[in-house]
Amino acid sequence: MKRFHKSIIFGFRLGIFLTLLALMAVFFFGAYLERVEYGLYDLSSRLRVKSSAAPVAVIAIDEKSLADFGPWPWPRSYIAFMIDLLESYEARVIGLDIMYSDKDLNHGLKEVLNIIKTIENNPQYSRKNMSTIVLLAALKDAERRLDNDAILANSIAMNKKVVLPLFFVLGKSSVEDFHSFPDYLGNNSLFPFSFDDSVSAHGIVTPIPAFAKDSLAMGHVNVIADGDGTVRSEPLFINYNDKIFASFALQLTLAYLNLDLHDIKFGKELTFGSKTIPLFRHNKMLITFKNGIPYYSFLDVINKKIPAEAFKNKIVIIAPSIPVFGAIQVTPITFNVPAAKITANVIDNIISNDYILRPQWALILELLMIFFFGLYIALIIPQLKASSGAIISLGFLVFWLITGVFLFMVYGYWIKSIYSALLLIVGYIAIISKRYLLRERLKERIYADSVATNKMRKRDTQQAKN
């Protein structure tokens, strides 16, 4: 009876201790258990996968295209031709996810310009006879054909539906980083809203002004992975120079809906038009990854092997798809994912209103389960047989984990189940281990008493014989 009483006291103390430990983990040390939580999150994401029906398609600069057109970089006129082709196909918005931050290095064009300059500045040609006029006309025609920047800039300006990328150097900004913006950046930024906790940046890479000034919009293409290297969310805004810049995917979606940044309303959620995006920490959006987003080779589109209907009234993203262009990402459902596919998934989520979110009651439910399992450890397990305790505890554990997965799969609700689940597992193991140790100690004591008793009996028997 005394040992039973001690077992009850131990279980009660253990339950209280583990409950407090779990609460500390939730509020102060969550990052250490986050990777374990991510494992269940990724499993739930794989079970949640469905097919995309959003009006978005990706044109990939892939290995097949590089094998045919030659190594990168290509003449920018190739990209201009694709933009013009998509315009003829009636694409609604074109996202050019290629960063042209420097002018084209075209040595042929440079030589032609030098010849034109020499002719125009040489007094010998001041009379401008017919042969000189013909020569200059031919050279200027060559200049137009060789100036790939001008060709691409003209396509961007004429089509008025091209969204360009921005790239930010992440990190806390300092006073030295602050400077004025050109108009094309100012038009693609907003003043931060109250309590803004967007990811910060201290540097920016932009397209050349010839492209940027006539683009429909610009958005950042930064991909931010979680601590384990997996991409699960989209940073909808980045704060730079005390202005916030929307993501590439968000800008494409706004353009598709005939809206712009100034139509956005900020709060606990992001709203524009009929859309409401639930926000995760740092103004991120958790991504539902899907299958079936149309993905076409640049070469096949140029060769008109893909029908125009594949792009009509759609958001079309032109982007590289192989590692030579940059990092290939890992998502909860697969490896080797080009950034354009992540962008397409974000667009799909917004247009189809299909989100993963942390509901307002999620933390309350998680805390209730911690208290419930804590009380179960403190008051119930010590009174159960080991087999009964194992069955009941396993039942609670499976039910709780399946509930979390079910809510994620069906409703997109992310409930963090691991903290309370680990509390239950550790508590049960600790109590059963304590019980086992007590039994072993009791056995040792009984054995020692038995040995001592036998010795005494032998001694008494020996004395009786004597």
Secondary structure, 3 states (H helix, E strand, C coil): CHHHHHHHHHHHHHHHHHHHHHHHHHHCCHHHHHHHHHHHHHHHHHHHCCECCCCEEEEEECHHHHHHHCCCCCCHHHHHHHHHHHHHCCCCEEEECCCCCCCCCCHHHHHHHHHHHHHHHCHHHCCCCHHHHHHHHHHHHHHHHHCHHHHHHHHHHHHCCEEEEEEEEECCCCHHHCCCCCHHHHCCCECCCCCCCCEEEEEEECCCHHHHCCCCEEEECCCCCCCCCECCEEECEEEECCEEEEEHHHHHHHHHCCCCHHHCECCCEEEECCEEEECEHHHEEECCCCECCCEEEHHHHHCCCCCHHHCCCCEEEEEECCHHHCCCEECCCCCCECHHHHHHHHHHHHHHCCCCECCCCHHHHHHHHHHHHHHHHHHHHHHCCHHHHHHHHHHHHHHHHHHHHHHHHHHCECCCCHHHHHHHHHHHHHHHHHHHHHHHHHHHHHHHHHHHHHHHHHHHHHHHHC
